Amino acid sequence: MDGNTMDNKWIGKRTIRPDGADKVTGRATFGADFTLPGMIWGKVLRSPHAHAKIISINLDKAAALPGVKAVLDSRDMVEFPMDTPAMVGPADLRSVSRNIMARDKVLYAGHAVAAVAATTQKIAQDALALIEVEYEVLPHVIDVDEAMKPDAPILHDHIRTAGVEPKPEVASNVASRLEFKLGDLEAGFAAADVIVERSYKTKPVHQGYIEPHACLVSVTKDNQATVWSSSQGHFMVRHATAKMTGLTVADVRAIPAEIGGGFGGKTIVYLEPLALVLARKSGLPVKMVMTREEVFHATGPTSGSSNTVKIGATKDGKITAATATFRFQAGAFPGSPARPAASCAFAPYDIENVQSIGYDVVMNRPKSNAYRAPGSPIAAFSVESTIDELARELGIDPLEFRLANAAKEGTRAAYGPTFRKIGLVETLEAAKAHPHYSAPLGPNQGRGVASGFWFNVGGESSAQIHVNEDGTVTVITGHPDIGGSRASMVNITAELLGIDYKLVRAQIGDTNAIGFSAVTGGSRVTFAAGMAVTQVAEKIILDLRSRAARIWDIDIDAVVWDNGEASPAGSNAGDFEPLTLADLAAKAAETGGPITGQISINAQGAAPAFATHICDVEVDPETGRVDILRYTAIQDVGRAIHPSYVEGQIQGGVAQGVGWALNEEYIYGEDGKLQNPGFLDYRMPVASDLPMIEAVYLEIPNDAHPQGVRGAGEVPIAPPMAAIANAIESAVGLRLSDLPMSPPKVLAGLDAKS
């Protein structure tokens, strides 16, 4: 459905994006663009070892180098004992604090061990070479299956996990185990005519944001700190930075920059607390910018994994039972998306007997971080590949097989909820009817389909609307804009107030300018901030009606607001000329003062999103190269507040999924060191690797949101890996279960098959 056909003036229209001109002309200010007088540069010393005890650190020679103004190591940071409960706040600071600065051990090659600040970047880099660190190198473990073995090197002596081997009272690398279960698995598999069980492995992949992490921090004599940085949540930055440096939250003001990509990878801090300590020690503003190599060595990729899936069905195509086990690499500290993977795995299907298990496993890799629908793409690759094999075994069209088992309104998901109105069936039917699905294929070409799921979430959001003296309007929210939220807030505000969208300006308020707002992630912002903006707009409209009533000396109930102006509700209310928003703004001083409103909410009622993708590939049997010929992504978006942004989110998710499927991976040597820490050797898709991606959005509104919003940004990355794997099997009869499906693997598979 095209949003332009909806009966709205601005919601669903392709309005000009508020940040567009600044970005295309290079005027937008990103994290590395901030400067202050007297600013100095911070640099981080990182471990060359994958696993080692820190015997000693000597900073004296570095501190004595002319031009060095401050040095630090873990002794300068607040300690969060691991035997205390998880810290309250946006992140578990016990792990995050140890990730940004190692304590007694380094846990991966690239782990920060010290930092310096100097008058130039070169002096800071030279000072790092003068820091003396004595290590005792320890055995390391990189692979998740190896890390789960009883004789694996142990990263954290305090980790004890019930339900894992060898015993709960013995230290383990398994940080947690979780399980979701419905029905009777044994009976379900007994009723199946065909059972398919497969194992899958995926590699860690990085979010690949173009802008590296960067910040600038200034601290006054009375310990009032200001932080400018690139992040997905400046309130998260404020909280983590304050707590790790011993300040109160009120001592820190965090100002968001424009963000050059995040995709979940900028939802925790890496530099800001270090810069604050260096600034406090030196008395000067400190700027820190990661190199691309540092981004790869020390910031969170998403997890690699090792998974098994088993699904049974009757010969007429009804799934009777399904089980999956997901073993996720958390990196050096707990926190992989094993839980959402286990939750998302079978969510697209109505299955009576289900079990989904997740393991969160630590190992000597950088701490994993969220990446666009964290956990769901890995789960979808495993489950949707198995679903396709089962459909082939049964001789049933893969879309028909999915339709026969699709979740719908009233389906209970294994992870807990009973679905309200959802749009999976509609995406499957649209895929089946799309011309792509029946288009002819040539030699070595194949077509694959896959479905995907993401919960979407709500949470804490704040919003303000200010009517200016001339009738223009400013709408302010507290979320960094990484997916078009400013344009969406402009559309919603203009629609509700009944004014031209060009009269509305959107801003992102810093932590001192607006109420608390949770991070931008999980496809939550248009849902939650849109709900907050709607409620503020309703308050503004009530105020405008009240002011008109005061001017006309009639009751407020006799005043209506429509199409940007106040009018009498009927002839019996009086014969008055309508008052526009600009009219009322001009009279604000004599009717009660400034026209403004604000609200903070914890938005509830988020609704899940589903997608079904169709992918055509061509496999070169001589080289193993896989080319994507055509791609169609069909998704229920609830409501497209700004259709161009929604389509862009879908296309971006597909592009990242293609890279994950075919080329991207962290490659480690026997020494536990990353061998491809840069875009030269870490192969992300570029424009020439992709066809035009057709984004088809369906609008099945979320009944719990005033505009019907679900969220669009996460789910499009879930289906591509499975869709491509299924297309490869269709093309050359080769089932690949290990990502990435790079040319050497495809060629080896073809050779083995022949």
Salt bridges, closest charged atoms under 4 A:
ASP19 OD2 - ARG17 NH2 3.07
ASP19 OD2 - LYS23 NZ 2.78
ASP19 OD2 - ARG486 NH2 3.53
ASP73 OD2 - ARG75 NH2 2.35
ASP76 OD1 - LYS281 NZ 2.93
GLU79 OE2 - ARG98 NH2 2.67
GLU79 OE1 - ARG103 NE 3.44
ASP92 OD2 - ARG94 NH2 2.77
ASP126 OD2 - LYS122 NZ 2.90
GLU132 OE2 - LYS61 NZ 2.81
ASP143 OD1 - LYS201 NZ 2.81
ASP145 OD2 - LYS201 NZ 3.26
GLU146 OE2 - LYS149 NZ 2.95
GLU179 OE1 - ARG177 NH1 3.36
GLU211 OE1 - LYS266 NZ 3.27
GLU258 OE1 - LYS23 NZ 3.49
GLU258 OE2 - ARG486 NH1 3.02
GLU294 OE2 - ARG46 NE 2.98
GLU384 OE1 - ARG402 NE 2.85
ASP388 OD2 - ARG392 NH2 3.59
ASP388 OD1 - ARG402 NH1 3.26
GLU389 OE2 - ARG198 NE 2.98
GLU389 OE2 - ARG735 NE 3.79
GLU400 OE2 - LYS432 NZ 2.05
GLU426 OE2 - LYS421 NZ 3.47
ASP481 OD2 - ARG486 NE 2.74
ASP510 OD2 - ARG253 NH2 2.78
ASP543 OD1 - ARG547 NE 2.97
ASP616 OD1 - HIS436 NE2 3.03
ASP616 OD1 - ARG447 NE 2.77
ASP627 OD1 - ARG625 NE 2.79
ASP636 OD2 - ARG710 NE 2.97
GLU647 OE1 - ARG14 NH1 2.97
ASP689 OD2 - ARG683 NH1 2.90
GLU694 OE2 - HIS434 NE2 3.07
GLU699 OE2 - ARG639 NE 3.50
ASP703 OD1 - ARG420 NE 3.04
GLU729 OE1 - ARG392 NE 3.46
GLU729 OE1 - ARG735 NH2 2.41
ASP738 OD1 - LYS203 NZ 2.91
ASP738 OD1 - LYS745 NZ 3.53
